[in-house]
Amino acid sequence: MKMVIVAGLAPMAGFTHRAFRRVVSEIGGAQLFFTEMLNSRIVSTQNPEKDHYCKDARIDRPLVAQIVGGDPEVIAAAIKRLEPLGFDAFDINMGCPQRAIMRHGWGAALLNDKKRAFLIVEKAKKVTKRPIFVKLRSFPGHRIEPLIEFSKGLEARGVDLITIHPRAVEDGFKRKAKWEELKWIKKEINIPIFGNGDIFSVEDAEEIFRKTGVNGILIGRGAIVRPWLFWEIVHKRPWPGSPLEVLEKVVHYILHYSPKEVHRRQLLLFLSWFLRNWEHHLYLFSKVKGWHDPFKILTFIREEIDKKGLRLVKRPIYSKL
Ligand SMILES: Cc1cc2nc3c(=O)[nH]c(=O)nc-3n(C[C@H](O)[C@H](O)[C@H](O)COP(=O)(O)O)c2cc1C
């Protein structure tokens, strides 16, 4: 029997902007998209219609707005403001491990503040009819009971879908994601559970489905490096397109969708991962990282790859450089 895998692009600050989501959507195969995490304090006080972080790229659908924050009223106010923009669902970030986020009591800090986390969900459910999702990670020390209890509490308060990245804050990206935790959660929870973490190939996607029984998966780093991974998951064969053309499209859409002041940052962040597709990627990146002109960067990369005949690597590196 053919396995049908529902796969979406995981939210990633600095990466899952409109330009990149559009490219992933054009290649095809991804069935769910998320914005970068949107700061509830900013969204609740400013006009999101004017904020490029809050806009869609027309074909990146269904699109979920991911919200980060800790104050239930502020998050509810942010959702109210985002509602007219037509998002398909809202996702509350309860997994971000960054110190700058956690010190406000946001992101993964909410795992230690059940009362607040549940209140956030209750208020959010009151201000919108759209589905409310939550993205979680493992509890410290990979204790499974509190993760089950927390997930049950979310389910009882009407959360429509939970994504779990089974790594604890203290793991960073060093340890492998503990997919077995997804299986244990699946047994206890009735709403859809999406699994996330270390899915870099079609085989990984099939394995996580088979081993855990999750309802869907979100792919992060694997999709920055190979935005065609979703296509391969659907078609079960290597994508026949050209990675250089993907890069050209990303540049094109960044210039089209993003404000000038973020062009360079968005492009360099993308390149720091995407160039890993080729051998000698560190050399390529070190050459362009000080440059400002996207066309100069693009021309250099294209020429280097052609001139030196750089080959695509079979297994790109996904760890931090
Ligand atoms: C650069 C980067 C930015 C991220 N930003 C977010 C974010 O804004 N919101 C979020 O919920 N998770 C964020 N994550 C976590 C990813 O969504 C995902 O949970 C994690 O990368 C594990 O999936 P992967 O192994 O497929 O990369 C980020 C991850 C990376 C690498």
The ligand as an SDF file (V2000), in Angstrom:
LIG
                    3D

 31 33  0  0  0  0  0  0  0  0999 V2000
   17.1280   28.7290   11.6940 C   0  0  0  0  0  0  0  0  0  0  0  0
   15.9550   28.1590   12.4300 C   0  0  0  0  0  0  0  0  0  0  0  0
   14.9170   28.9880   12.8050 C   0  0  0  0  0  0  0  0  0  0  0  0
   13.8180   28.4680   13.5070 C   0  0  0  0  0  0  0  0  0  0  0  0
   12.7690   29.2780   13.8400 N   0  0  0  0  0  0  0  0  0  0  0  0
   11.6560   28.7540   14.4170 C   0  0  0  0  0  0  0  0  0  0  0  0
   10.4950   29.5460   14.6400 C   0  0  0  0  0  0  0  0  0  0  0  0
   10.4360   30.7350   14.3230 O   0  0  0  0  0  0  0  0  0  0  0  0
    9.4180   28.9330   15.2210 N   0  0  0  0  0  0  0  0  0  0  0  0
    9.4300   27.6090   15.5740 C   0  0  0  0  0  0  0  0  0  0  0  0
    8.4340   27.1010   16.0940 O   0  0  0  0  0  0  0  0  0  0  0  0
   10.5090   26.8480   15.3570 N   0  0  0  0  0  0  0  0  0  0  0  0
   11.6020   27.3820   14.7710 C   0  0  0  0  0  0  0  0  0  0  0  0
   12.6690   26.5830   14.4850 N   0  0  0  0  0  0  0  0  0  0  0  0
   12.5760   25.1390   14.7900 C   0  0  0  0  0  0  0  0  0  0  0  0
   12.0470   24.3730   13.5600 C   0  0  0  0  0  0  0  0  0  0  0  0
   10.7200   24.7220   13.2620 O   0  0  0  0  0  0  0  0  0  0  0  0
   12.1130   22.8650   13.8280 C   0  0  0  0  0  0  0  0  0  0  0  0
   11.3310   22.5640   14.9560 O   0  0  0  0  0  0  0  0  0  0  0  0
   13.5340   22.3740   14.0820 C   0  0  0  0  0  0  0  0  0  0  0  0
   14.4520   22.9650   13.1760 O   0  0  0  0  0  0  0  0  0  0  0  0
   13.6150   20.8480   13.9460 C   0  0  0  0  0  0  0  0  0  0  0  0
   13.2510   20.4520   12.6730 O   0  0  0  0  0  0  0  0  0  0  0  0
   14.3680   20.0290   11.5520 P   0  0  0  0  0  0  0  0  0  0  0  0
   15.2220   18.9670   12.2030 O   0  0  0  0  0  0  0  0  0  0  0  0
   13.5390   19.5470   10.4050 O   0  0  0  0  0  0  0  0  0  0  0  0
   15.1650   21.2560   11.2660 O   0  0  0  0  0  0  0  0  0  0  0  0
   13.7810   27.0870   13.8290 C   0  0  0  0  0  0  0  0  0  0  0  0
   14.8340   26.2650   13.4340 C   0  0  0  0  0  0  0  0  0  0  0  0
   15.9030   26.7760   12.7330 C   0  0  0  0  0  0  0  0  0  0  0  0
   17.0170   25.8500   12.3040 C   0  0  0  0  0  0  0  0  0  0  0  0
  1  2  1  0
  2  3  1  0
  2 30  2  0
  3  4  2  0
  4  5  1  0
  4 28  1  0
  5  6  2  0
  6  7  1  0
  6 13  1  0
  7  8  2  0
  7  9  1  0
  9 10  1  0
 10 11  2  0
 10 12  1  0
 12 13  2  0
 13 14  1  0
 14 15  1  0
 14 28  1  0
 15 16  1  0
 16 17  1  0
 16 18  1  0
 18 19  1  0
 18 20  1  0
 20 21  1  0
 20 22  1  0
 22 23  1  0
 23 24  1  0
 24 25  2  0
 24 26  1  0
 24 27  1  0
 28 29  2  0
 29 30  1  0
 30 31  1  0
M  END
$$$$
